[in-house]
């Protein structure tokens, strides 16, 4: 749904970097270069960013009855 606050593998705080990452990728920066610029060097943190799908808007369409 939303990006986790900490990396599952190493417990590094990563949530504050999500918007910056999206801005860089939207501006045309390569994903590898964007992750390098944000200081995400561990494979667990990089996998978290590359594998994340933001579904918050999709789920918000459905109401609990």
Secondary structure, DSSP 8 states (H G I E B T S, - for coil): ----SB-TTT--B-GGGHHHHHHHHHTT--HHHHHHHHT--SHHHHHHHHH----HHHHHTS---
